[in-house]
Every structure is written in structure tokens, then in C-alpha cells.
């Protein structure tokens, strides 16, 4: 019989239950909600980087799978996705701790905020995405 790993959400919920805590939500959607102050700060960061409040943004997180090489994309792959999004009227915003200079070199329309936001800023930017 082949073993199938459960989704990471279920694994994380099992850890919460094993720690003796109750589960109040079974998915990640809306789990964290930024405060108005966090939203305002993120809006200021975006505006300072030529992102208008009416711009539709999509967040890219190239380092999110850093310890799972099977899930890592290349810089060229992220840049291609960024260009695809730009061509469809979106503003790609890169978040993370490591600079994404090779990704943004491919297209100046991709905004690299990696290493320039706090976790709270990132949360508010993700909420807007």
C-alpha cells in the first residue's frame, strides 16, 4: 500500500491538537487579519514604491519553499510569472527575507520588497493581494 502524506494544513492542525489546544478554524483563509494601522503602513510602503491604491497586486514569495528544493522555482521562473502578471494588468510584489534582484532584473515592473518589510507589513500586503 502506498503512503500518502496528508496536506500540511491537516498536519499543522494535528500539532495544535497534540499541544492540547482546540481548533477554531480548519483552513488558513482569514486566520490572520491585519489591523488598520498595519494596512495604512503597508499602503504607505507600496505608495512610496509607485504602487497606487487602485493597482491590483499579486504577491510572489520566492523563498517560501527554501528548505524544500523539490518545490523551489528558478529566478527565471518567477520572472516569467511576473511578466505574465504584468501583461494582464497586475503589479507583482516580491516579499521575503532574501533580495530577489535576479527576478526583478528581468522586468522593472516587478517590485522587490524582500528584506524591506516587517512581518506585519507583509501580512497587510498579502491581505491586499
PyMOL commands that place a pseudoatom at each C-alpha (Angstrom):
pseudoatom trace, name=CA, resn=UNK, resi=1, chain=A, elem=C, hetatm=0, pos=[0.000, 0.000, 0.000]
pseudoatom trace, name=CA, resn=UNK, resi=2, chain=A, elem=C, hetatm=0, pos=[1.346, 3.427, -0.967]
pseudoatom trace, name=CA, resn=UNK, resi=3, chain=A, elem=C, hetatm=0, pos=[1.604, 6.049, 1.801]
pseudoatom trace, name=CA, resn=UNK, resi=4, chain=A, elem=C, hetatm=0, pos=[0.101, 9.470, 1.046]
pseudoatom trace, name=CA, resn=UNK, resi=5, chain=A, elem=C, hetatm=0, pos=[1.120, 12.424, 3.199]
pseudoatom trace, name=CA, resn=UNK, resi=6, chain=A, elem=C, hetatm=0, pos=[-1.801, 14.486, 4.482]
pseudoatom trace, name=CA, resn=UNK, resi=7, chain=A, elem=C, hetatm=0, pos=[-1.906, 18.142, 3.460]
pseudoatom trace, name=CA, resn=UNK, resi=8, chain=A, elem=C, hetatm=0, pos=[0.248, 20.454, 5.564]
pseudoatom trace, name=CA, resn=UNK, resi=9, chain=A, elem=C, hetatm=0, pos=[-2.846, 22.178, 6.935]
pseudoatom trace, name=CA, resn=UNK, resi=10, chain=A, elem=C, hetatm=0, pos=[-4.038, 18.917, 8.485]
pseudoatom trace, name=CA, resn=UNK, resi=11, chain=A, elem=C, hetatm=0, pos=[-0.552, 18.179, 9.830]
pseudoatom trace, name=CA, resn=UNK, resi=12, chain=A, elem=C, hetatm=0, pos=[-0.417, 21.583, 11.487]
pseudoatom trace, name=CA, resn=UNK, resi=13, chain=A, elem=C, hetatm=0, pos=[-3.884, 21.145, 12.977]
pseudoatom trace, name=CA, resn=UNK, resi=14, chain=A, elem=C, hetatm=0, pos=[-2.831, 17.784, 14.434]
pseudoatom trace, name=CA, resn=UNK, resi=15, chain=A, elem=C, hetatm=0, pos=[0.137, 19.510, 16.085]
pseudoatom trace, name=CA, resn=UNK, resi=16, chain=A, elem=C, hetatm=0, pos=[-2.191, 22.139, 17.580]
pseudoatom trace, name=CA, resn=UNK, resi=17, chain=A, elem=C, hetatm=0, pos=[-4.462, 19.389, 18.928]
pseudoatom trace, name=CA, resn=UNK, resi=18, chain=A, elem=C, hetatm=0, pos=[-1.478, 17.414, 20.276]
pseudoatom trace, name=CA, resn=UNK, resi=19, chain=A, elem=C, hetatm=0, pos=[-0.424, 20.543, 22.166]
pseudoatom trace, name=CA, resn=UNK, resi=20, chain=A, elem=C, hetatm=0, pos=[-3.827, 20.474, 23.880]
pseudoatom trace, name=CA, resn=UNK, resi=21, chain=A, elem=C, hetatm=0, pos=[-5.347, 23.405, 22.036]
pseudoatom trace, name=CA, resn=UNK, resi=22, chain=A, elem=C, hetatm=0, pos=[-8.737, 23.497, 20.391]
pseudoatom trace, name=CA, resn=UNK, resi=23, chain=A, elem=C, hetatm=0, pos=[-9.185, 24.044, 16.680]
pseudoatom trace, name=CA, resn=UNK, resi=24, chain=A, elem=C, hetatm=0, pos=[-11.244, 27.128, 15.874]
pseudoatom trace, name=CA, resn=UNK, resi=25, chain=A, elem=C, hetatm=0, pos=[-10.683, 27.178, 12.104]
pseudoatom trace, name=CA, resn=UNK, resi=26, chain=A, elem=C, hetatm=0, pos=[-9.872, 24.400, 9.642]
pseudoatom trace, name=CA, resn=UNK, resi=27, chain=A, elem=C, hetatm=0, pos=[-8.232, 26.494, 6.921]
pseudoatom trace, name=CA, resn=UNK, resi=28, chain=A, elem=C, hetatm=0, pos=[-5.813, 29.394, 6.680]
pseudoatom trace, name=CA, resn=UNK, resi=29, chain=A, elem=C, hetatm=0, pos=[-8.100, 31.858, 4.927]
pseudoatom trace, name=CA, resn=UNK, resi=30, chain=A, elem=C, hetatm=0, pos=[-8.645, 34.849, 7.178]
pseudoatom trace, name=CA, resn=UNK, resi=31, chain=A, elem=C, hetatm=0, pos=[-6.677, 33.306, 10.027]
pseudoatom trace, name=CA, resn=UNK, resi=32, chain=A, elem=C, hetatm=0, pos=[-4.606, 36.470, 10.405]
pseudoatom trace, name=CA, resn=UNK, resi=33, chain=A, elem=C, hetatm=0, pos=[-6.177, 39.846, 9.834]
pseudoatom trace, name=CA, resn=UNK, resi=34, chain=A, elem=C, hetatm=0, pos=[-4.042, 42.983, 9.724]
pseudoatom trace, name=CA, resn=UNK, resi=35, chain=A, elem=C, hetatm=0, pos=[-5.001, 45.949, 11.869]
pseudoatom trace, name=CA, resn=UNK, resi=36, chain=A, elem=C, hetatm=0, pos=[-5.913, 49.250, 10.239]
pseudoatom trace, name=CA, resn=UNK, resi=37, chain=A, elem=C, hetatm=0, pos=[-2.546, 50.667, 11.340]
pseudoatom trace, name=CA, resn=UNK, resi=38, chain=A, elem=C, hetatm=0, pos=[-0.759, 47.773, 9.607]
pseudoatom trace, name=CA, resn=UNK, resi=39, chain=A, elem=C, hetatm=0, pos=[-2.837, 48.280, 6.462]
pseudoatom trace, name=CA, resn=UNK, resi=40, chain=A, elem=C, hetatm=0, pos=[-2.071, 52.016, 6.477]
pseudoatom trace, name=CA, resn=UNK, resi=41, chain=A, elem=C, hetatm=0, pos=[1.672, 51.368, 6.878]
pseudoatom trace, name=CA, resn=UNK, resi=42, chain=A, elem=C, hetatm=0, pos=[1.665, 48.801, 4.052]
pseudoatom trace, name=CA, resn=UNK, resi=43, chain=A, elem=C, hetatm=0, pos=[-0.228, 51.253, 1.836]
pseudoatom trace, name=CA, resn=UNK, resi=44, chain=A, elem=C, hetatm=0, pos=[2.459, 53.879, 2.545]
pseudoatom trace, name=CA, resn=UNK, resi=45, chain=A, elem=C, hetatm=0, pos=[5.233, 51.399, 1.690]
pseudoatom trace, name=CA, resn=UNK, resi=46, chain=A, elem=C, hetatm=0, pos=[3.512, 50.469, -1.565]
pseudoatom trace, name=CA, resn=UNK, resi=47, chain=A, elem=C, hetatm=0, pos=[2.808, 54.119, -2.461]
pseudoatom trace, name=CA, resn=UNK, resi=48, chain=A, elem=C, hetatm=0, pos=[6.465, 55.013, -1.806]
pseudoatom trace, name=CA, resn=UNK, resi=49, chain=A, elem=C, hetatm=0, pos=[7.308, 52.364, -4.410]
pseudoatom trace, name=CA, resn=UNK, resi=50, chain=A, elem=C, hetatm=0, pos=[4.928, 53.705, -7.076]
pseudoatom trace, name=CA, resn=UNK, resi=51, chain=A, elem=C, hetatm=0, pos=[2.079, 51.286, -6.353]
pseudoatom trace, name=CA, resn=UNK, resi=52, chain=A, elem=C, hetatm=0, pos=[-1.221, 53.159, -6.470]
pseudoatom trace, name=CA, resn=UNK, resi=53, chain=A, elem=C, hetatm=0, pos=[-4.112, 52.236, -4.217]
pseudoatom trace, name=CA, resn=UNK, resi=54, chain=A, elem=C, hetatm=0, pos=[-6.025, 51.196, -7.333]
pseudoatom trace, name=CA, resn=UNK, resi=55, chain=A, elem=C, hetatm=0, pos=[-3.269, 48.886, -8.624]
pseudoatom trace, name=CA, resn=UNK, resi=56, chain=A, elem=C, hetatm=0, pos=[-4.074, 45.204, -8.499]
pseudoatom trace, name=CA, resn=UNK, resi=57, chain=A, elem=C, hetatm=0, pos=[-1.156, 43.459, -6.824]
pseudoatom trace, name=CA, resn=UNK, resi=58, chain=A, elem=C, hetatm=0, pos=[-0.064, 39.835, -6.699]
pseudoatom trace, name=CA, resn=UNK, resi=59, chain=A, elem=C, hetatm=0, pos=[2.498, 38.708, -4.159]
pseudoatom trace, name=CA, resn=UNK, resi=60, chain=A, elem=C, hetatm=0, pos=[5.358, 36.400, -5.085]
pseudoatom trace, name=CA, resn=UNK, resi=61, chain=A, elem=C, hetatm=0, pos=[7.353, 34.700, -2.316]
pseudoatom trace, name=CA, resn=UNK, resi=62, chain=A, elem=C, hetatm=0, pos=[10.398, 33.027, -3.886]
pseudoatom trace, name=CA, resn=UNK, resi=63, chain=A, elem=C, hetatm=0, pos=[11.938, 31.923, -0.587]
pseudoatom trace, name=CA, resn=UNK, resi=64, chain=A, elem=C, hetatm=0, pos=[8.809, 30.292, 0.824]
pseudoatom trace, name=CA, resn=UNK, resi=65, chain=A, elem=C, hetatm=0, pos=[9.980, 26.783, -0.076]
pseudoatom trace, name=CA, resn=UNK, resi=66, chain=A, elem=C, hetatm=0, pos=[13.646, 27.337, 0.704]
pseudoatom trace, name=CA, resn=UNK, resi=67, chain=A, elem=C, hetatm=0, pos=[14.043, 24.085, 2.588]
pseudoatom trace, name=CA, resn=UNK, resi=68, chain=A, elem=C, hetatm=0, pos=[12.022, 22.014, 0.141]
pseudoatom trace, name=CA, resn=UNK, resi=69, chain=A, elem=C, hetatm=0, pos=[14.103, 22.086, -3.017]
pseudoatom trace, name=CA, resn=UNK, resi=70, chain=A, elem=C, hetatm=0, pos=[11.560, 20.000, -4.913]
pseudoatom trace, name=CA, resn=UNK, resi=71, chain=A, elem=C, hetatm=0, pos=[9.170, 22.961, -4.615]
pseudoatom trace, name=CA, resn=UNK, resi=72, chain=A, elem=C, hetatm=0, pos=[11.651, 25.730, -5.447]
pseudoatom trace, name=CA, resn=UNK, resi=73, chain=A, elem=C, hetatm=0, pos=[11.259, 27.695, -8.644]
pseudoatom trace, name=CA, resn=UNK, resi=74, chain=A, elem=C, hetatm=0, pos=[14.089, 29.342, -10.525]
pseudoatom trace, name=CA, resn=UNK, resi=75, chain=A, elem=C, hetatm=0, pos=[14.546, 33.103, -10.634]
pseudoatom trace, name=CA, resn=UNK, resi=76, chain=A, elem=C, hetatm=0, pos=[13.739, 32.896, -14.346]
pseudoatom trace, name=CA, resn=UNK, resi=77, chain=A, elem=C, hetatm=0, pos=[10.503, 31.080, -13.496]
pseudoatom trace, name=CA, resn=UNK, resi=78, chain=A, elem=C, hetatm=0, pos=[9.432, 33.771, -11.020]
pseudoatom trace, name=CA, resn=UNK, resi=79, chain=A, elem=C, hetatm=0, pos=[10.378, 36.489, -13.519]
pseudoatom trace, name=CA, resn=UNK, resi=80, chain=A, elem=C, hetatm=0, pos=[8.277, 34.765, -16.213]
pseudoatom trace, name=CA, resn=UNK, resi=81, chain=A, elem=C, hetatm=0, pos=[5.295, 34.663, -13.855]
pseudoatom trace, name=CA, resn=UNK, resi=82, chain=A, elem=C, hetatm=0, pos=[5.889, 38.329, -13.016]
pseudoatom trace, name=CA, resn=UNK, resi=83, chain=A, elem=C, hetatm=0, pos=[5.913, 39.298, -16.703]
pseudoatom trace, name=CA, resn=UNK, resi=84, chain=A, elem=C, hetatm=0, pos=[2.761, 37.227, -17.283]
pseudoatom trace, name=CA, resn=UNK, resi=85, chain=A, elem=C, hetatm=0, pos=[1.008, 39.101, -14.465]
pseudoatom trace, name=CA, resn=UNK, resi=86, chain=A, elem=C, hetatm=0, pos=[2.195, 42.496, -15.718]
pseudoatom trace, name=CA, resn=UNK, resi=87, chain=A, elem=C, hetatm=0, pos=[0.827, 41.701, -19.172]
pseudoatom trace, name=CA, resn=UNK, resi=88, chain=A, elem=C, hetatm=0, pos=[-2.563, 41.115, -17.532]
pseudoatom trace, name=CA, resn=UNK, resi=89, chain=A, elem=C, hetatm=0, pos=[-2.645, 44.374, -15.596]
pseudoatom trace, name=CA, resn=UNK, resi=90, chain=A, elem=C, hetatm=0, pos=[-1.261, 43.233, -12.232]
pseudoatom trace, name=CA, resn=UNK, resi=91, chain=A, elem=C, hetatm=0, pos=[1.634, 44.625, -10.222]
pseudoatom trace, name=CA, resn=UNK, resi=92, chain=A, elem=C, hetatm=0, pos=[3.827, 41.750, -8.941]
pseudoatom trace, name=CA, resn=UNK, resi=93, chain=A, elem=C, hetatm=0, pos=[5.312, 42.383, -5.486]
pseudoatom trace, name=CA, resn=UNK, resi=94, chain=A, elem=C, hetatm=0, pos=[8.078, 40.135, -4.173]
pseudoatom trace, name=CA, resn=UNK, resi=95, chain=A, elem=C, hetatm=0, pos=[8.125, 39.521, -0.411]
pseudoatom trace, name=CA, resn=UNK, resi=96, chain=A, elem=C, hetatm=0, pos=[10.600, 37.558, 1.670]
pseudoatom trace, name=CA, resn=UNK, resi=97, chain=A, elem=C, hetatm=0, pos=[13.819, 37.913, 3.576]
pseudoatom trace, name=CA, resn=UNK, resi=98, chain=A, elem=C, hetatm=0, pos=[16.259, 37.395, 0.696]
pseudoatom trace, name=CA, resn=UNK, resi=99, chain=A, elem=C, hetatm=0, pos=[16.671, 40.016, -2.061]
pseudoatom trace, name=CA, resn=UNK, resi=100, chain=A, elem=C, hetatm=0, pos=[15.153, 38.969, -5.371]
pseudoatom trace, name=CA, resn=UNK, resi=101, chain=A, elem=C, hetatm=0, pos=[17.455, 41.028, -7.583]
pseudoatom trace, name=CA, resn=UNK, resi=102, chain=A, elem=C, hetatm=0, pos=[17.722, 38.384, -10.305]
pseudoatom trace, name=CA, resn=UNK, resi=103, chain=A, elem=C, hetatm=0, pos=[13.933, 38.207, -10.530]
pseudoatom trace, name=CA, resn=UNK, resi=104, chain=A, elem=C, hetatm=0, pos=[13.439, 41.961, -10.819]
pseudoatom trace, name=CA, resn=UNK, resi=105, chain=A, elem=C, hetatm=0, pos=[16.359, 42.377, -13.246]
pseudoatom trace, name=CA, resn=UNK, resi=106, chain=A, elem=C, hetatm=0, pos=[14.192, 40.565, -15.772]
pseudoatom trace, name=CA, resn=UNK, resi=107, chain=A, elem=C, hetatm=0, pos=[11.432, 43.189, -15.633]
pseudoatom trace, name=CA, resn=UNK, resi=108, chain=A, elem=C, hetatm=0, pos=[11.451, 46.550, -13.874]
pseudoatom trace, name=CA, resn=UNK, resi=109, chain=A, elem=C, hetatm=0, pos=[7.693, 46.230, -13.372]
pseudoatom trace, name=CA, resn=UNK, resi=110, chain=A, elem=C, hetatm=0, pos=[8.286, 43.632, -10.641]
pseudoatom trace, name=CA, resn=UNK, resi=111, chain=A, elem=C, hetatm=0, pos=[8.615, 45.317, -7.251]
pseudoatom trace, name=CA, resn=UNK, resi=112, chain=A, elem=C, hetatm=0, pos=[11.105, 43.733, -4.850]
pseudoatom trace, name=CA, resn=UNK, resi=113, chain=A, elem=C, hetatm=0, pos=[10.171, 44.456, -1.232]
pseudoatom trace, name=CA, resn=UNK, resi=114, chain=A, elem=C, hetatm=0, pos=[12.060, 41.452, 0.103]
pseudoatom trace, name=CA, resn=UNK, resi=115, chain=A, elem=C, hetatm=0, pos=[14.018, 42.295, 3.225]
pseudoatom trace, name=CA, resn=UNK, resi=116, chain=A, elem=C, hetatm=0, pos=[12.286, 45.691, 3.396]
pseudoatom trace, name=CA, resn=UNK, resi=117, chain=A, elem=C, hetatm=0, pos=[9.089, 44.825, 5.264]
pseudoatom trace, name=CA, resn=UNK, resi=118, chain=A, elem=C, hetatm=0, pos=[8.230, 43.599, 8.713]
pseudoatom trace, name=CA, resn=UNK, resi=119, chain=A, elem=C, hetatm=0, pos=[6.077, 40.521, 9.191]
pseudoatom trace, name=CA, resn=UNK, resi=120, chain=A, elem=C, hetatm=0, pos=[3.116, 42.823, 9.942]
pseudoatom trace, name=CA, resn=UNK, resi=121, chain=A, elem=C, hetatm=0, pos=[3.781, 44.773, 6.713]
pseudoatom trace, name=CA, resn=UNK, resi=122, chain=A, elem=C, hetatm=0, pos=[3.904, 41.521, 4.759]
pseudoatom trace, name=CA, resn=UNK, resi=123, chain=A, elem=C, hetatm=0, pos=[0.628, 40.392, 6.324]
pseudoatom trace, name=CA, resn=UNK, resi=124, chain=A, elem=C, hetatm=0, pos=[-1.104, 43.612, 5.239]
pseudoatom trace, name=CA, resn=UNK, resi=125, chain=A, elem=C, hetatm=0, pos=[0.358, 43.406, 1.726]
pseudoatom trace, name=CA, resn=UNK, resi=126, chain=A, elem=C, hetatm=0, pos=[-0.779, 39.782, 1.459]
pseudoatom trace, name=CA, resn=UNK, resi=127, chain=A, elem=C, hetatm=0, pos=[-4.264, 40.787, 2.605]
pseudoatom trace, name=CA, resn=UNK, resi=128, chain=A, elem=C, hetatm=0, pos=[-4.402, 43.326, -0.237]
pseudoatom trace, name=CA, resn=UNK, resi=129, chain=A, elem=C, hetatm=0, pos=[-3.111, 40.835, -2.810]
for i in range(1, 129): cmd.bond("trace and resi %d" % i, "trace and resi %d" % (i + 1))
show_as sticks, trace
zoom trace
